[in-house]
Structures are given as C-alpha cells and as structure tokens.
C-alpha cells in the first residue's frame, strides 16, 4: 500500500508508536520511516544518542523511546519529512504535534489551520503554537500544532485556511 499510495499500513504505524504510558510522560519523537533507503541524518542529529547507530545505511531508524526527550532536533534533518514529536502533556485538553514543513509562506503563531491525517483528510482544526525556522534547520521549519489529545496520534500535517 505504501508504494502505491504513499500511505503507510495501520500496522506499520502502530508498530512505530511508543506505548501510551511513554506518550503520557512527555514529548517523544515518532519515526514514520518505512522504506529502507540509504539515509541516516537522524542518527547524527540526536544530541542524546536515542537513535541506534545504523549497521547498514539502508536500515530503518530505531529510536529508544525511554531515552528520547522530544527535543525535535531530528525533525528538520529528516529528508523524508518522516519524523514528528508528540506531546500529550502540552495542556490539559490539548496535545501538540510538531511537524516538518517546507512550504511558503509559513503559518503564523496563533493561526488556526485545518489538521490533516496521513491520507490528507481534514480531521479538525489546529492552532499553530510555534514556528521554528532557524538557519540550521536548512529551510525545513518545524510547526507546533495544538490539537485535541485524541488527535495527537492522527494529525501529521495541516493546510492553511482560505481567506
């Protein structure tokens, strides 16, 4: 299915997620990287070595969820835009999904956008909480989307609303 539609199978997605207990402990990265290709920038970008060293450059990344602090350094270094940080503890009713974003113009903090799932379907509204776009991110911004907690595992992108 992934090769035909670009949408990963539910089983692969579920296998890539940390436990609910770990999710509730604070921010944690999630790798939705499902194709073995020569790629390893995530390994070199992790300041705390939560990503296992690759035995072969074609291996899929392995993240130690218990070590991961959810700093997000890996997000903008992933050329496949396949890394997200999930934070269930952002607010009482809201979680945050940090997503890579390479479009222009960038959204503004406080902007209300349409939250999208992996298939591109609208699942609700999200509020842009933060826009990180440092020079070291090499033009891949990281957008913090506040969403209802029940959508943290679903939201993976957004689209700006029409004026």
C-alpha positions in Angstrom: 0.0 0.0 0.0 2.8 2.5 0.9 4.5 2.0 -2.5 1.2 2.6 -4.4 -0.5 5.3 -2.3 2.2 6.9 -0.1 0.1 6.0 2.9 1.5 3.5 5.4 -0.4 0.5 6.6 -2.1 0.9 10.0 0.0 -2.0 11.4 3.3 -0.3 10.5 2.1 3.0 12.0 1.1 1.3 15.3 4.4 -0.5 15.5 6.3 2.8 15.2 4.5 4.4 18.2 5.7 4.4 21.8 3.4 3.0 24.5 0.6 5.1 25.9 2.5 5.2 29.2 5.5 6.7 27.4 3.4 9.2 25.5 1.9 10.5 28.7 5.4 11.1 30.2 6.1 14.0 27.9 7.4 14.9 24.4 8.7 12.0 22.3 9.8 11.6 18.7 8.0 9.2 16.4 9.6 7.9 13.2 7.2 7.1 10.4 10.0 6.0 8.2 9.0 2.7 6.5 11.2 2.4 3.4 14.8 1.1 3.5 16.8 3.6 1.7 20.4 4.9 2.2 19.7 7.6 4.8 20.9 8.3 8.3 20.9 12.0 9.2 18.6 11.4 12.1 21.3 9.4 13.9 23.8 12.2 13.6 21.3 14.8 14.7 20.3 13.3 18.0 22.2 15.0 20.8 21.4 12.3 23.4 22.0 9.2 21.2 18.4 8.0 21.5 18.7 6.7 17.9 20.6 3.5 17.5 23.7 3.5 15.3 22.9 2.1 11.8 24.6 -1.3 11.0 23.8 -0.6 7.3 22.9 2.8 5.9 19.7 1.2 4.4 18.4 0.2 7.8 15.3 1.8 9.3 16.0 4.0 12.3 15.5 2.6 15.8 14.5 5.0 18.5 14.8 4.3 22.2 11.6 5.9 23.4 12.9 5.9 27.0 16.0 7.9 26.1 14.2 10.4 23.8 13.4 13.7 25.3 11.4 15.0 22.4 13.8 17.8 21.7 13.0 17.7 18.0 16.5 18.1 16.6 15.9 15.2 14.3 12.7 16.6 12.7 14.3 19.1 10.3 17.2 16.8 9.5 15.0 14.1 8.0 14.9 14.5 4.2 11.8 12.3 4.1 9.8 14.5 6.5 9.0 11.3 8.4 9.8 12.4 12.0 7.3 14.0 14.3 7.3 14.9 18.0 4.2 14.1 20.0 3.4 15.8 23.4 0.3 14.7 25.2 1.1 17.0 28.2 1.1 20.3 26.4 -2.1 21.5 28.0 -5.0 19.9 29.9 -7.2 19.4 26.9 -4.7 19.7 24.1 -1.6 17.9 22.9 1.0 19.1 20.4 2.2 17.5 17.2 5.4 19.0 15.8 5.5 18.6 12.1 8.2 19.3 9.4 7.1 22.0 6.9 8.7 23.1 3.7 6.1 25.3 2.1 5.9 29.1 1.8 4.6 31.2 3.3 5.0 29.8 6.8 1.9 30.0 9.0 1.9 32.5 11.9 1.8 31.7 15.6 -1.9 31.7 16.7 -3.2 30.9 13.2 -6.0 28.4 13.0 -5.4 25.7 10.3 -7.0 22.5 9.2 -5.4 19.5 10.7 -4.8 16.6 8.3 -4.2 12.9 8.9 -1.8 10.7 7.0 -4.1 10.5 4.0 -4.5 14.3 3.7 -8.1 14.2 5.1 -9.2 17.0 7.4 -9.7 15.7 10.9 -10.4 19.1 12.6 -8.8 22.4 13.4 -5.4 23.0 15.0 -3.8 26.1 16.4 -0.3 27.0 15.4 1.5 27.4 18.7 5.0 27.9 17.5 7.0 28.2 14.2 10.6 27.1 14.4 12.7 28.2 11.4 16.3 28.6 12.4 19.0 28.8 9.8 20.5 25.4 10.9 17.2 23.8 10.0 18.1 24.2 6.3 14.7 25.6 5.3 12.7 22.8 7.0 10.5 24.6 9.5 9.0 22.8 12.5 5.4 23.8 13.2 3.8 23.1 16.6 0.2 22.2 16.2 -2.1 22.2 19.2 -4.8 19.6 18.7 -7.3 17.7 20.9 -5.5 14.9 22.7 -7.4 12.3 20.9 -5.9 13.5 17.6 -2.3 13.5 18.6 -1.7 10.0 17.1 -3.6 11.0 13.9 -2.5 14.5 12.8 0.6 14.6 10.6 0.2 17.8 8.6 -2.0 20.8 8.0 -3.3 23.2 5.4 -3.9 26.8 5.8 -7.5 28.0 5.6 -8.6 30.1 2.6 -9.2 33.8 3.3 
